[in-house]
Amino acid sequence: MISLSSSDSNIYIIGDTVFDSGTGFNFVRLKTFLGFMKKEYGDFKQVFNTHEHFDHIGGNGYFLNAKVGIHEAAAPVIENADEEMAVADYFDGKLIPKQVGVKLKDGDIIKAGEKEFKVIHTPGHTPGSVCFYCEKEKLLISGDTVFADGIGRTDVPGSDPEAMKKSLEKLSKLSIEKILPGHGPHVEKGGSKLIADFLKNQTIQEDEI
């Protein structure tokens, strides 16, 4: 996990795949982290975004050789540089239109390194939110749908509390141990129980966009 600043999403790297790219405001710092891994921006083949908010997509353009993958409902935000839906103003950010190479759908299978992930469409925080689920390792890359201490906000453009509840119900049916969220610390074990508790209590994480 790479955590650049309080404004950036967590960035996860598996093989030649990046999950979320942060705001893009910390080019040098991210380059340094990549250097520790003996990697450069040009080494990556694909960037998958968990959703369409600026703090998760703003750095996509740095990965010049990578195709961008995002849910089909979120793709127009990137391709049309829709700063309102990306809540770019919240971060004092600007979007540049970029072609989406892979428009994800619920149930799609993607590969990252040696791992295979299933795309789980989890609208609620945004219309195009997804989680990436590795069944073999009981691992969930959850974006801003689920955090260690709550669930994503549903008071931003395009968010939907009822959709969030249905998404949590969908996730609660999976066997999950480890959760890698869009912000904050990861969950090492007991992910399914955590999600069940959030579904019961509808705990809203108010701090993260």
C-alpha positions in Angstrom: 0.0 0.0 0.0 1.2 3.5 -0.9 -0.2 6.4 1.1 1.0 9.7 -0.2 -1.0 12.3 1.8 -4.3 12.8 3.6 -5.9 14.0 0.3 -4.8 11.0 -1.8 -6.4 7.6 -2.0 -4.4 4.6 -1.0 -2.6 3.2 -4.0 -2.1 -0.6 -4.4 0.4 -2.1 -6.8 0.2 -5.8 -7.8 2.6 -6.8 -10.6 2.2 -4.4 -13.5 -1.2 -3.2 -12.2 -2.1 -0.1 -10.2 -5.3 0.1 -8.2 -6.2 3.8 -7.9 -3.7 6.5 -8.6 -4.3 9.3 -6.0 -4.8 13.0 -6.9 -1.7 13.3 -9.0 -0.4 16.1 -6.9 2.5 14.1 -5.5 4.3 13.0 -8.7 7.8 13.1 -7.2 6.9 11.3 -4.0 5.1 8.6 -5.8 8.0 8.2 -8.2 10.3 7.7 -5.1 8.0 5.0 -3.7 8.0 3.3 -7.1 11.8 3.5 -7.2 12.0 1.6 -3.9 10.1 -1.1 -5.8 12.5 -0.8 -8.7 9.7 0.4 -10.9 8.9 3.5 -13.0 5.7 5.0 -14.2 6.1 3.5 -17.7 6.4 0.0 -16.4 2.7 -0.4 -15.6 0.2 -1.9 -18.1 -3.1 -1.1 -16.4 -4.6 1.2 -13.9 -7.9 0.2 -12.3 -10.0 2.8 -10.5 -12.4 1.8 -7.8 -14.5 4.9 -8.6 -14.6 8.2 -10.3 -13.5 10.7 -7.6 -10.5 12.9 -8.2 -8.5 11.6 -5.3 -8.6 8.2 -6.9 -8.2 9.1 -10.6 -6.1 12.3 -10.7 -2.8 10.4 -11.1 -4.0 8.2 -14.0 -2.2 10.2 -16.6 1.3 9.6 -15.1 1.1 5.9 -16.1 1.6 6.6 -19.8 1.7 3.0 -21.0 -1.2 1.8 -18.9 -4.8 1.3 -20.0 -7.3 2.8 -17.6 -10.1 0.5 -16.4 -13.2 1.8 -14.5 -16.8 0.8 -14.3 -18.8 1.7 -17.3 -21.0 4.0 -15.3 -18.0 6.0 -14.2 -16.2 6.1 -17.6 -17.8 9.3 -18.9 -16.4 11.2 -15.9 -12.9 10.4 -17.0 -13.5 10.7 -20.7 -15.5 14.0 -20.5 -13.4 15.4 -17.6 -16.6 15.8 -15.5 -15.2 17.7 -12.6 -18.5 18.0 -10.8 -19.0 14.3 -10.6 -15.4 13.8 -9.7 -15.7 16.4 -6.9 -12.5 17.9 -8.3 -13.2 21.3 -6.7 -13.0 19.7 -3.2 -9.4 18.9 -3.9 -8.7 22.1 -6.0 -8.0 19.7 -8.8 -8.4 19.8 -12.6 -9.3 16.9 -14.8 -7.9 16.3 -18.3 -10.0 14.1 -20.6 -8.5 10.6 -20.9 -9.7 7.6 -22.9 -10.9 4.7 -20.8 -9.4 1.5 -22.2 -11.5 -1.0 -20.2 -15.1 -0.3 -19.2 -15.7 -2.7 -16.4 -19.0 -4.5 -15.7 -20.2 -6.4 -12.6 -18.8 -9.9 -12.7 -15.9 -9.2 -15.0 -12.6 -11.0 -14.2 -9.3 -9.1 -14.2 -5.7 -10.2 -13.6 -3.1 -8.4 -11.6 0.2 -10.1 -11.3 -0.6 -13.7 -10.4 -3.9 -12.8 -8.7 -7.4 -13.0 -10.3 -10.0 -10.5 -9.2 -13.8 -10.4 -9.8 -15.3 -7.0 -10.3 -18.1 -6.3 -7.9 -20.3 -3.3 -8.8 -21.0 -1.5 -5.5 -22.8 1.8 -6.2 -23.7 4.0 -3.3 -20.7 6.2 -2.7 -20.8 6.9 -6.5 -22.7 5.3 -9.4 -19.5 3.7 -10.7 -18.0 2.4 -7.5 -16.6 -1.1 -7.6 -14.7 -3.5 -5.4 -12.2 -6.0 -6.6 -12.5 -9.5 -5.0 -9.8 -12.2 -5.0 -11.8 -15.3 -3.9 -8.7 -17.4 -3.6 -7.1 -15.1 -1.0 -10.4 -13.8 0.5 -9.1 -10.3 -0.3 -11.2 -7.3 -1.2 -9.9 -4.0 -2.6 -12.8 -1.9 -1.5 -12.3 1.6 -2.6 -14.5 4.0 -0.7 -17.3 1.5 -0.2 -15.9 0.0 3.0 -13.2 1.3 5.4 -11.7 -0.2 8.5 -14.0 2.1 10.6 -17.1 2.6 8.5 -18.6 2.9 5.0 -18.3 5.5 2.3 -20.2 8.9 2.3 -23.5 9.1 0.6 -23.9 12.9 0.6 -21.8 13.7 -2.5 -22.9 14.1 -6.2 -24.4 10.8 -7.5 -24.3 9.0 -4.2 -27.3 6.9 -3.0 -27.8 5.6 0.5 -30.2 2.9 -0.6 -27.8 1.7 -3.3 -25.0 1.6 -0.6 -27.2 -0.7 1.6 -27.7 -3.0 -1.4 -24.0 -3.0 -2.1 -23.2 -3.9 1.5 -25.7 -6.8 1.3 -23.9 -8.0 -1.9 -20.5 -7.9 -0.2 -21.9 -9.6 2.9 -22.4 -12.7 0.9 -18.7 -13.0 0.0 -16.1 -14.8 2.1 -13.7 -11.9 3.0 -10.8 -11.8 5.4 -8.5 -8.9 4.3 -9.8 -5.6 3.1 -7.7 -3.0 1.3 -9.7 0.3 1.5 -9.4 3.5 -0.4 -8.3 5.4 2.7 -6.9 4.6 6.1 -5.5 1.3 7.4 -6.2 -2.1 5.9 -8.2 -4.9 7.7 -6.0 -8.0 8.1 -8.8 -10.4 9.0 -12.5 -10.7 9.8 -13.6 -8.6 6.8 -16.9 -10.4 6.4 -17.9 -9.8 10.0 -16.9 -6.2 9.7 -19.1 -5.7 6.7 -22.0 -7.5 8.4 -21.6 -5.1 11.3 -21.6 -2.1 9.1 -24.7 -3.3 7.3 -26.4 -3.7 10.6 -25.4 -0.3 12.0 -25.1 1.6 8.7 -22.0 3.4 10.0 -21.1 6.2 7.7 -17.6 7.4 7.3 -18.0 11.1 7.0 -14.4 12.2 6.5 -13.5 10.6 3.2 -14.5 11.5 -0.3 
